[in-house]
């Protein structure tokens, strides 16, 4: 399968209202699962076009929000910008 990403989705867009709503949903998922939110939410910046926050249980995963597309993803390899995605908890 292939698709074309919409213009602007790779830019580090900032939308604090959207990010706060997403972070509230992240905390709700953490309460329903074995995960706990750790650390603070990171905003988009150089090399990152997403907000991110870490969740912990037996392992650490990072949830990521791309604001222009309202896409949410999860990744385990936190040091890599091109980390492979994993399942988003609470789906």
Beta strands, then each sheet from edge to edge (+ up, - down):
strand 1: 36-42
strand 2: 51-56
strand 3: 60-66
strand 4: 71-75
strand 5: 85-86
sheet 1: 1+ 2- 3+ 4- 5+
end
